[in-house]
Amino acid sequence: MADNFNFELVSPERLLLSEMVTEVVIPATEGEMTVMAHHAPTMTTIKPGIVSVRSSGGSKQDYVVFGGFADILPTGCTLLAESAVAVEDLSKDELTLRIEAAKKELEDALHHEHKSRLEHFIMELTHLHGIVRQD
């Protein structure tokens, strides 16, 4: 049986989750990573994607995050998201609005690096669009 550790998912709006869990899969910028108890200390940036949380009771909950960073310690993990919502609470319409806003920002971007980041962000949001439920 896996050991438990404390996981917190925080967005600027609110604390979405704070509980003991056995496993968290996060969409790190360099690829998905699974965090478990006793993980080596790590800090990573987060790209838009799905955070899957397995509670100590065995249930699984998924959240959509729109960037941020994670601070991982052997005793816990804190994910500070730019924005986050439970998967079942995100509609395709809301995601479409985020994609359109990013495309508008891309039209006005002046620097190549900023344009490149926005293009990648739009690609990740478009991928998420195929995952979320339809209203």
MDAnalysis code that builds the backbone (N, CA, C; Angstrom):
import MDAnalysis as mda
import numpy as np

u = mda.Universe.empty(405, n_residues=135, atom_resindex=np.repeat(np.arange(135), 3), trajectory=True)
u.add_TopologyAttr("name", ["N", "CA", "C"] * 135)
u.add_TopologyAttr("resid", np.arange(1, 136))
u.add_TopologyAttr("resname", ["MET", "ALA", "ASP", "ASN", "PHE", "ASN", "PHE", "GLU", "LEU", "VAL", "SER", "PRO", "GLU", "ARG", "LEU", "LEU", "LEU", "SER", "GLU", "MET", "VAL", "THR", "GLU", "VAL", "VAL", "ILE", "PRO", "ALA", "THR", "GLU", "GLY", "GLU", "MET", "THR", "VAL", "MET", "ALA", "HIS", "HIS", "ALA", "PRO", "THR", "MET", "THR", "THR", "ILE", "LYS", "PRO", "GLY", "ILE", "VAL", "SER", "VAL", "ARG", "SER", "SER", "GLY", "GLY", "SER", "LYS", "GLN", "ASP", "TYR", "VAL", "VAL", "PHE", "GLY", "GLY", "PHE", "ALA", "ASP", "ILE", "LEU", "PRO", "THR", "GLY", "CYS", "THR", "LEU", "LEU", "ALA", "GLU", "SER", "ALA", "VAL", "ALA", "VAL", "GLU", "ASP", "LEU", "SER", "LYS", "ASP", "GLU", "LEU", "THR", "LEU", "ARG", "ILE", "GLU", "ALA", "ALA", "LYS", "LYS", "GLU", "LEU", "GLU", "ASP", "ALA", "LEU", "HIS", "HIS", "GLU", "HIS", "LYS", "SER", "ARG", "LEU", "GLU", "HIS", "PHE", "ILE", "MET", "GLU", "LEU", "THR", "HIS", "LEU", "HIS", "GLY", "ILE", "VAL", "ARG", "GLN", "ASP"])
u.atoms.positions = np.array([
    [0.838, -1.182, 0.000],
    [0.000, 0.000, 0.000],
    [0.886, 1.250, 0.000],
    [0.534, 2.228, -0.827],
    [1.321, 3.448, -0.949],
    [1.135, 4.335, 0.282],
    [2.198, 5.030, 0.630],
    [2.124, 5.990, 1.727],
    [1.337, 7.217, 1.284],
    [0.773, 7.912, 2.244],
    [0.027, 9.134, 1.978],
    [0.936, 10.354, 2.144],
    [0.553, 11.431, 1.467],
    [1.229, 12.708, 1.632],
    [0.201, 13.814, 1.437],
    [0.524, 15.010, 1.901],
    [-0.409, 16.128, 1.804],
    [-0.288, 16.782, 0.431],
    [-1.431, 17.010, -0.210],
    [-1.469, 17.694, -1.499],
    [-2.409, 18.874, -1.400],
    [-1.949, 20.014, -1.928],
    [-2.798, 21.204, -1.987],
    [-2.798, 21.738, -3.407],
    [-3.994, 22.039, -3.915],
    [-4.175, 22.674, -5.212],
    [-4.780, 24.037, -4.948],
    [-4.019, 25.065, -5.303],
    [-4.403, 26.430, -4.972],
    [-4.457, 27.262, -6.256],
    [-5.517, 28.032, -6.401],
    [-5.605, 29.001, -7.490],
    [-5.767, 30.378, -6.853],
    [-5.594, 31.450, -7.625],
    [-5.771, 32.789, -7.038],
    [-7.159, 32.984, -6.438],
    [-8.162, 32.269, -6.977],
    [-9.528, 32.433, -6.502],
    [-9.783, 31.718, -5.183],
    [-9.156, 30.487, -5.030],
    [-9.477, 29.709, -3.838],
    [-8.567, 28.489, -3.697],
    [-8.669, 27.870, -2.550],
    [-8.029, 26.591, -2.301],
    [-8.994, 25.526, -2.813],
    [-8.609, 24.803, -3.875],
    [-9.500, 23.808, -4.462],
    [-9.443, 22.485, -3.729],
    [-8.261, 22.135, -3.199],
    [-8.117, 20.841, -2.565],
    [-6.975, 20.888, -1.573],
    [-7.187, 20.294, -0.416],
    [-6.134, 20.114, 0.585],
    [-6.469, 18.832, 1.322],
    [-5.751, 17.758, 0.975],
    [-6.047, 16.483, 1.620],
    [-4.874, 15.524, 1.495],
    [-4.974, 14.430, 2.221],
    [-3.981, 13.375, 2.148],
    [-4.283, 12.526, 0.916],
    [-3.253, 12.275, 0.117],
    [-3.420, 11.529, -1.127],
    [-2.312, 10.483, -1.254],
    [-2.489, 9.562, -2.180],
    [-1.445, 8.565, -2.428],
    [-0.667, 8.871, -3.696],
    [-1.292, 9.660, -4.608],
    [-0.657, 9.900, -5.906],
    [-1.273, 11.122, -6.572],
    [-0.426, 11.911, -7.236],
    [-0.890, 13.043, -8.028],
    [-0.117, 13.021, -9.339],
    [-0.831, 13.101, -10.452],
    [-0.191, 13.203, -11.766],
    [-0.376, 14.638, -12.222],
    [0.749, 15.318, -12.501],
    [0.695, 16.732, -12.873],
    [1.263, 16.937, -14.281],
    [0.711, 17.921, -15.012],
    [1.204, 18.209, -16.353],
    [2.391, 19.174, -16.304],
    [3.547, 18.664, -15.933],
    [4.743, 19.507, -15.857],
    [5.135, 19.950, -17.268],
    [5.789, 21.071, -17.367],
    [6.176, 21.617, -18.662],
    [7.014, 20.638, -19.471],
    [7.859, 19.885, -18.794],
    [8.733, 18.932, -19.487],
    [8.084, 17.561, -19.670],
    [6.833, 17.413, -19.285],
    [6.113, 16.147, -19.428],
    [5.374, 15.795, -18.162],
    [4.428, 14.879, -18.279],
    [3.658, 14.443, -17.115],
    [4.567, 13.821, -16.069],
    [4.279, 14.108, -14.812],
    [5.036, 13.458, -13.743],
    [4.090, 13.010, -12.648],
    [4.413, 11.853, -12.089],
    [3.634, 11.304, -10.991],
    [4.359, 11.589, -9.692],
    [3.642, 12.163, -8.747],
    [4.197, 12.497, -7.439],
    [3.606, 11.531, -6.418],
    [4.493, 10.955, -5.621],
    [4.071, 10.063, -4.542],
    [4.833, 10.469, -3.275],
    [4.453, 9.900, -2.148],
    [5.139, 10.199, -0.884],
    [6.630, 9.910, -1.043],
    [7.436, 10.685, -0.373],
    [8.891, 10.550, -0.347],
    [9.544, 10.953, -1.665],
    [8.853, 11.725, -2.496],
    [9.405, 12.190, -3.760],
    [10.590, 13.110, -3.483],
    [11.560, 13.083, -4.336],
    [12.706, 13.983, -4.209],
    [12.224, 15.427, -4.326],
    [12.823, 16.347, -3.565],
    [12.425, 17.746, -3.664],
    [12.594, 18.259, -5.102],
    [11.537, 18.839, -5.611],
    [11.524, 19.323, -6.993],
    [10.609, 20.530, -7.078],
    [10.964, 21.455, -7.961],
    [10.062, 22.554, -8.290],
    [9.958, 22.557, -9.809],
    [8.736, 22.608, -10.340],
    [8.540, 22.560, -11.779],
    [7.425, 23.492, -12.200],
    [7.516, 23.968, -13.417],
    [6.424, 24.754, -13.974],
    [5.379, 23.795, -14.525],
    [4.145, 24.282, -14.590],
    [3.005, 23.482, -15.019],
    [2.439, 24.089, -16.294],
    [2.114, 23.221, -17.252],
    [1.455, 23.678, -18.471],
    [-0.042, 23.393, -18.351],
    [-0.859, 23.986, -19.205],
    [-2.284, 23.661, -19.171],
    [-2.491, 22.165, -19.369],
    [-3.340, 21.589, -18.537],
    [-3.580, 20.158, -18.629],
    [-4.419, 19.655, -17.474],
    [-4.416, 18.335, -17.318],
    [-5.218, 17.665, -16.299],
    [-4.335, 17.239, -15.134],
    [-4.761, 17.567, -13.922],
    [-4.129, 17.077, -12.699],
    [-5.034, 15.973, -12.166],
    [-4.494, 14.769, -12.042],
    [-5.257, 13.636, -11.514],
    [-4.803, 13.346, -10.097],
    [-5.766, 13.309, -9.177],
    [-5.468, 13.133, -7.760],
    [-6.127, 11.845, -7.266],
    [-5.328, 10.977, -6.672],
    [-5.850, 9.738, -6.070],
    [-5.823, 9.951, -4.558],
    [-7.001, 10.001, -3.937],
    [-7.089, 10.247, -2.496],
    [-6.646, 9.021, -1.719],
    [-6.388, 9.217, -0.446],
    [-5.976, 8.100, 0.408],
    [-7.089, 7.059, 0.521],
    [-8.328, 7.467, 0.259],
    [-9.448, 6.533, 0.281],
    [-9.626, 5.772, -1.027],
    [-8.847, 6.120, -2.036],
    [-8.889, 5.409, -3.304],
    [-9.652, 6.097, -4.420],
    [-10.425, 7.148, -4.093],
    [-11.176, 7.832, -5.147],
    [-10.241, 8.705, -5.984],
    [-10.659, 8.986, -7.214],
    [-9.845, 9.793, -8.128],
    [-10.628, 11.020, -8.537],
    [-9.953, 12.167, -8.555],
    [-10.576, 13.426, -8.978],
    [-9.626, 14.111, -9.953],
    [-10.181, 14.649, -11.056],
    [-9.382, 15.354, -12.050],
    [-9.718, 16.841, -12.030],
    [-8.668, 17.656, -12.232],
    [-8.797, 19.106, -12.299],
    [-8.099, 19.599, -13.556],
    [-8.634, 20.660, -14.152],
    [-7.963, 21.314, -15.269],
    [-7.202, 22.494, -14.697],
    [-5.923, 22.597, -15.045],
    [-5.104, 23.735, -14.636],
    [-4.646, 24.471, -15.891],
    [-4.436, 25.773, -15.756],
    [-4.033, 26.611, -16.882],
    [-2.672, 27.242, -16.624],
    [-1.720, 26.418, -16.238],
    [-0.377, 26.900, -15.948],
    [-0.173, 27.093, -14.460],
    [1.087, 27.346, -14.092],
    [1.449, 27.555, -12.697],
    [2.757, 26.863, -12.376],
    [2.930, 26.500, -11.114],
    [4.110, 25.728, -10.743],
    [3.798, 24.836, -9.554],
    [4.615, 23.789, -9.402],
    [4.432, 22.839, -8.310],
    [5.697, 22.787, -7.474],
    [5.519, 22.773, -6.166],
    [6.597, 22.617, -5.201],
    [6.421, 21.250, -4.561],
    [7.368, 20.363, -4.826],
    [7.265, 18.974, -4.375],
    [8.330, 18.705, -3.320],
    [7.882, 18.157, -2.192],
    [8.775, 17.772, -1.095],
    [8.490, 16.315, -0.741],
    [9.366, 15.651, -0.010],
    [9.096, 14.267, 0.384],
    [7.798, 14.103, 1.189],
    [7.375, 15.178, 1.880],
    [6.194, 15.099, 2.739],
    [4.931, 15.684, 2.114],
    [5.031, 16.281, 0.928],
    [3.854, 16.885, 0.332],
    [4.128, 17.569, -0.983],
    [3.051, 18.052, -1.583],
    [3.133, 18.746, -2.871],
    [2.117, 19.877, -2.854],
    [2.559, 21.055, -3.265],
    [1.664, 22.198, -3.414],
    [1.706, 22.634, -4.864],
    [0.551, 22.679, -5.507],
    [0.470, 23.136, -6.882],
    [-0.233, 24.491, -6.865],
    [0.488, 25.514, -7.283],
    [-0.058, 26.865, -7.364],
    [-0.415, 27.117, -8.821],
    [-1.704, 27.071, -9.124],
    [-2.180, 27.192, -10.498],
    [-2.549, 28.631, -10.824],
    [-2.273, 29.033, -12.057],
    [-2.718, 30.352, -12.517],
    [-4.236, 30.413, -12.494],
    [-4.853, 29.281, -12.831],
    [-6.301, 29.117, -12.787],
    [-6.555, 27.615, -12.764],
    [-7.577, 27.179, -12.054],
    [-7.884, 25.751, -11.961],
    [-9.366, 25.563, -11.692],
    [-9.876, 24.418, -12.165],
    [-11.282, 24.086, -11.977],
    [-11.417, 22.569, -12.081],
    [-12.373, 22.007, -11.357],
    [-12.656, 20.579, -11.484],
    [-13.096, 20.299, -12.917],
    [-12.657, 19.182, -13.487],
    [-12.962, 18.855, -14.881],
    [-14.459, 18.943, -15.161],
    [-15.270, 18.422, -14.248],
    [-16.716, 18.419, -14.496],
    [-17.332, 19.816, -14.462],
    [-16.604, 20.809, -13.955],
    [-17.117, 22.176, -13.886],
    [-16.670, 23.048, -15.056],
    [-15.874, 22.486, -15.978],
    [-15.379, 23.259, -17.121],
    [-16.149, 22.861, -18.368],
    [-16.739, 23.830, -19.040],
    [-17.483, 23.549, -20.262],
    [-16.617, 23.845, -21.488],
    [-16.987, 23.246, -22.613],
    [-16.282, 23.504, -23.867],
    [-16.426, 24.972, -24.253],
    [-17.567, 25.587, -23.951],
    [-17.764, 26.995, -24.288],
    [-16.775, 27.884, -23.547],
    [-16.575, 27.602, -22.275],
    [-15.623, 28.381, -21.480],
    [-14.202, 28.209, -22.027],
    [-13.868, 27.002, -22.394],
    [-12.546, 26.721, -22.949],
    [-12.388, 27.405, -24.304],
    [-13.437, 27.409, -25.111],
    [-13.398, 28.096, -26.405],
    [-13.131, 29.581, -26.212],
    [-13.745, 30.186, -25.199],
    [-13.499, 31.606, -24.923],
    [-12.037, 31.856, -24.556],
    [-11.435, 30.944, -23.773],
    [-10.023, 31.084, -23.416],
    [-9.130, 30.979, -24.658],
    [-9.469, 30.066, -25.571],
    [-8.696, 29.896, -26.807],
    [-8.800, 31.153, -27.664],
    [-10.002, 31.690, -27.793],
    [-10.206, 32.897, -28.588],
    [-9.447, 34.085, -28.003],
    [-9.428, 34.202, -26.676],
    [-8.690, 35.292, -26.031],
    [-7.187, 35.151, -26.291],
    [-6.686, 33.925, -26.239],
    [-5.258, 33.701, -26.497],
    [-4.927, 34.006, -27.959],
    [-5.829, 33.660, -28.886],
    [-5.603, 33.958, -30.307],
    [-5.581, 35.467, -30.543],
    [-6.462, 36.184, -29.863],
    [-6.485, 37.656, -29.980],
    [-5.177, 38.233, -29.456],
    [-4.700, 37.715, -28.322],
    [-3.432, 38.182, -27.766],
    [-2.286, 37.875, -28.733],
    [-2.349, 36.736, -29.406],
    [-1.323, 36.352, -30.374],
    [-1.276, 37.337, -31.537],
    [-2.442, 37.780, -31.998],
    [-2.501, 38.763, -33.098],
    [-1.776, 40.049, -32.733],
    [-1.830, 40.423, -31.451],
    [-1.231, 41.685, -31.000],
    [0.193, 41.531, -30.483],
    [0.690, 40.297, -30.404],
    [2.037, 40.062, -29.855],
    [3.102, 40.605, -30.806],
    [4.137, 41.205, -30.220],
    [5.197, 41.818, -31.023],
    [6.469, 40.977, -31.054],
    [6.780, 40.316, -29.963],
    [8.047, 39.602, -29.863],
    [7.889, 38.125, -30.209],
    [8.889, 37.593, -30.898],
    [8.860, 36.203, -31.342],
    [8.676, 35.231, -30.168],
    [9.378, 35.459, -29.062],
    [9.294, 34.557, -27.904],
    [7.881, 34.545, -27.330],
    [7.264, 35.716, -27.234],
    [5.897, 35.805, -26.724],
    [4.937, 35.090, -27.671],
    [5.114, 35.290, -28.983],
    [4.266, 34.611, -29.967],
    [4.417, 33.095, -29.850],
    [5.635, 32.631, -29.690],
    [5.894, 31.201, -29.581],
    [5.199, 30.605, -28.353],
    [5.302, 31.284, -27.211],
    [4.632, 30.814, -25.992],
    [3.119, 30.778, -26.168],
    [2.562, 31.803, -26.812],
    [1.116, 31.842, -27.035],
    [0.670, 30.729, -27.982],
    [1.443, 30.462, -29.033],
    [1.092, 29.386, -29.958],
    [1.080, 28.042, -29.229],
    [2.048, 27.831, -28.372],
    [2.109, 26.585, -27.593],
    [0.925, 26.502, -26.616],
    [0.603, 27.614, -25.978],
    [-0.525, 27.684, -25.044],
    [-1.828, 27.349, -25.773],
    [-2.017, 27.912, -26.965],
    [-3.228, 27.652, -27.751],
    [-3.306, 26.173, -28.117],
    [-2.159, 25.585, -28.479],
    [-2.128, 24.163, -28.813],
    [-2.565, 23.317, -27.610],
    [-2.068, 23.655, -26.417],
    [-2.425, 22.895, -25.220],
    [-3.903, 23.064, -24.880],
    [-4.431, 24.277, -25.018],
    [-5.855, 24.499, -24.758],
    [-6.722, 23.750, -25.766],
    [-6.285, 23.705, -27.016],
    [-7.031, 22.985, -28.043],
    [-7.070, 21.498, -27.719],
    [-5.960, 20.951, -27.214],
    [-5.933, 19.552, -26.792],
    [-6.932, 19.325, -25.650],
    [-6.960, 20.230, -24.695],
    [-7.905, 20.115, -23.577],
    [-9.348, 20.153, -24.073],
    [-9.586, 20.908, -25.137],
    [-10.936, 21.049, -25.683],
    [-11.532, 19.692, -26.029],
    [-10.698, 18.749, -26.448],
    [-11.186, 17.419, -26.784],
    [-11.447, 16.541, -25.580],
    [-11.019, 16.984, -24.399],
    [-11.153, 16.183, -23.180],
    [-12.372, 16.565, -22.353],
    [-12.687, 17.854, -22.295],
    [-13.758, 18.314, -21.403],
    [-15.135, 17.946, -21.949],
    [-16.096, 17.912, -21.061],
    [-17.463, 17.513, -21.400],
    [-18.138, 18.576, -22.256],
    [-19.151, 18.190, -22.972],
    [-19.948, 19.093, -23.785],
    [-21.143, 19.582, -22.975],
    [-21.436, 20.863, -23.047],
    [-22.636, 21.396, -22.356],
    [-23.893, 21.023, -23.075],
])
